[in-house]
Amino acid sequence: MEFAELIKTPRVDNVVLHRPFYPAVEGTLCLTGHHLILSSRQDNTEELWLLHSNIDSIEKRFVGSLGTIIIKCKDLRIIQLDIPGMEECLNIASSIEALSTLDSITLMYPFFYRPMFEVVEDGWHTFLPEREFKLLSSVTKEWRLSYINKDFSVCPSYPPIVTVPSCIDDEALRKVATFRHGGRFPVLSYYHEKNGMVMIRSSQPLTSTNGRRCKEDEQLINATLGPGKRGYIIDTRSLNVAQQARAKGGGFEQEAHYPQWRRIHKSIERYHILQESLIKLVEACNDQSHNMDRWLSKLEASNWLTHIKEILTTACLAVQCIDREGASVLIHGTEGTDSTLQVTSLAQIILEPRCRTIRGFEALIEREWLQAGHPFQQRCAQSAYSNSKQKWEAPVFFLFLDCVWQILRQFPCSFEFNEHFLIMLFEHSYASQFGTFLGNNESERCKLKLQQKTMSLWSWVNRPSELNKFINPLFEANSLVIWPSVAPQSLQLWEGVFLRWNRSSKYLDEAYDEMINIIEYNKELQAKDNCF
């Protein structure tokens, strides 16, 4: 397919651009295969270059012969284009809709992008599993690298190389893979040098209603425990949901078969519930009614901060088990690709100082999200404005970044990176010139030959000139475990994302502060009632 076939009108003059915090600009609108460009051809006037892949939805309006296109972006911007001529407007709108919803990944911009900067470091090879394993092998010999999945035949969503207990051979791993949903057998997520405890992750066991068991699975999980030690299985589903999964062939670990492990259920929402929460939150932030009660009601009804609290609470529970109780932890939900990764990665940020550095955080994203098989292509296909909602779309990674921002705000000196670093990652996960977040797992990325055909995001970020933008000037290395608060007054709306394009942000800030005061007042009243 040629892009020219989708571009009915490649250029229109006298188009007026309206966007947040900028004066209206009149200029020439051009459509290319991957960008919408508006240029005024005037000095000191910034051009608009918008990736089609960043467009979530468009709306068309007409007044006489003047057409207006409202473009709503995945980074939550809203842009308005006033286009003279109904036919031109309809052609532009039709082209944008086609170019922003391309089916083939290989037609996306990362496959056509050529960097204008010198590539000092190949980001595709910066965080290889073998390199990461060297750090582990220097402190313990109880773990090994397994290449059992080198052809992705054992588990299509796992990377070719995984870290497993040294005493478990590959034949046993194959048997365990048949017992776990999607073949996602338990693998090492984190090793706590302080006490030798570990965090492992997997998908749910396929116990079904007949109580199926797998002795190799039991051996693998028990192999992560030290002599006389106990462990905790944190299931990110409610007990009711986990029991329902048994009727569909899934389930959870039976304590009779895992006597050294205690199972804890901590419900974390997924899929359409998270997507609807994001939609409601963005709608609240765009509410121009200036009615405080209405805005507060919408904000609370979105449940976004409730989801953050649930995730952080579960991550802190995992940290408490490892650091305070000296117990190893297994974390899983259903597939082990969403809420599981939120918990394991946040737990590492709380536990491990290295994960709070820029490179350590990049390594964490590679290890716990990209290599671990989080389906970015599906989850980030649409953002908050899309009209067509697919069941697999959800702001899972976005929520994780928001949780990190909450911890960063509470511990402003313990992170090497700043808020702009997190916002940059949010933007690139939804639309990017780099290939890092394309595909749903390592198997798909290999088939797409992303390393050969696209540029890694880390190749751009880790250049000194770019890194300077993301350095936190307050940073002081903190070797301690940091414990974030999940109290209502401690969790705040991420203004740098949700309010950055909104002209009413000052009003919303005041309303948000008022909401926190109301919550605290109600808590005081409730405490007094309890006393009586």
HUDA-V986714 format. One record per backbone hydrogen bond with DSSP energy under -0.5 kcal/mol. NH is the residue of the N-H (numbers start at 0). CO is the residue of the C=O. Records with the same first field share a line. If there is no record, write none. Layout:
NH: CO + CO
This chain:
4: 1
5: 2
6: 2
7: 5
11: 28
14: 26
15: 81
16: 14 + 24
17: 79
18: 21
21: 18
24: 16
26: 14
27: 38
28: 11
29: 36
30: 9
31: 34
35: 49
36: 29 + 34
37: 47
38: 27
44: 41
45: 43
47: 37
48: 46
49: 35
50: 48
51: 33
53: 50
54: 51
55: 53 + 71
56: 71
58: 69
60: 67
62: 65
65: 62
66: 64 + 82
67: 60
68: 80
69: 58 + 67
70: 68 + 78
71: 56 + 69
72: 70 + 76
73: 53
75: 72
78: 70
79: 17
80: 68
81: 15
82: 66 + 80
84: 64
88: 84
89: 85
90: 86
91: 87
92: 88
93: 89
94: 90
95: 91
96: 92
97: 93
98: 94
99: 95
100: 97
101: 98
106: 103
107: 104
110: 107
111: 108
112: 108
119: 117
122: 120
124: 121
125: 122
126: 122
127: 124
130: 127
131: 127
132: 128
133: 129
134: 130 + 131
135: 131
136: 132
137: 133
138: 135
139: 135
143: 163
145: 161
148: 159
149: 146
151: 148
157: 154
161: 145
163: 143 + 161
165: 141
167: 164
168: 166
172: 168
173: 169
174: 170
175: 171
176: 172
177: 173
178: 175
179: 175 + 176
180: 203
182: 179
183: 180
184: 182
186: 200
187: 162
188: 198
189: 198
191: 196
192: 190
194: 191
195: 191
198: 189
199: 328
200: 186
201: 330
202: 183
203: 333
205: 178
206: 204
207: 249
208: 245
210: 207
211: 206
217: 213
218: 214
219: 215
220: 216
221: 217
222: 218
223: 220
224: 221
228: 225
230: 259
231: 327
232: 261
233: 231 + 329
234: 232 + 263
235: 233 + 331
241: 237
242: 238
243: 239
244: 240
245: 241
246: 242 + 243
247: 243 + 244
248: 245
249: 244
256: 253
257: 253
260: 257
261: 230
263: 232
265: 234 + 263
267: 235
272: 269
273: 269 + 270
274: 270
275: 271
276: 272
277: 273
278: 274
279: 275
280: 276
281: 277
282: 278
283: 279
284: 280
285: 281
286: 283
291: 289
294: 290
295: 291
296: 292
297: 293
298: 294
299: 295
300: 296
301: 297
302: 298 + 299
306: 302
307: 303
308: 304
309: 305
310: 306
311: 307
312: 308
313: 309
314: 310
315: 311
316: 312
317: 313
318: 314
319: 315
320: 316
321: 317
322: 318
323: 318 + 319
324: 319
326: 320
327: 229
328: 197
329: 231
330: 199
331: 233
341: 337
342: 338
343: 339
344: 340
345: 341
346: 342
347: 343
348: 344
349: 345
350: 346
351: 347
352: 350
354: 351
355: 352
356: 353
360: 356
361: 357
362: 358
363: 359
364: 360
365: 361
366: 362
367: 363
368: 364
369: 364
370: 365
372: 369
373: 368
375: 373
376: 438
378: 374
379: 375
380: 377
388: 386
389: 387
392: 389
393: 378
395: 393
398: 394
399: 395
400: 396
401: 397
402: 398
403: 399
404: 400
405: 401
406: 402
407: 403
408: 404
409: 405
410: 406
413: 410
415: 355
416: 355
417: 469
420: 417
421: 417
422: 418
423: 419
424: 420
425: 421
426: 422
427: 423
428: 424
429: 425 + 426
430: 426
434: 454
437: 434
442: 155
444: 440
445: 441
446: 442
447: 443
448: 444 + 445
449: 444
451: 448
452: 448
453: 449
458: 455
459: 455 + 456
460: 456
461: 457
462: 459
465: 462
466: 462
467: 463
468: 465
469: 465 + 466
470: 466 + 467
471: 415
472: 470
474: 471
475: 412
478: 476
481: 349
483: 481
489: 486
490: 486
491: 489
494: 492
496: 493
497: 493
498: 494
501: 498
502: 500
504: 501
507: 503
508: 504
509: 505
510: 506
511: 507
512: 508
513: 509
514: 510
515: 511
516: 512
517: 513
518: 514
519: 515
520: 516
521: 517
522: 518
523: 519
524: 520
525: 521
526: 522
527: 523
528: 524
529: 525
530: 526
531: 527 + 528
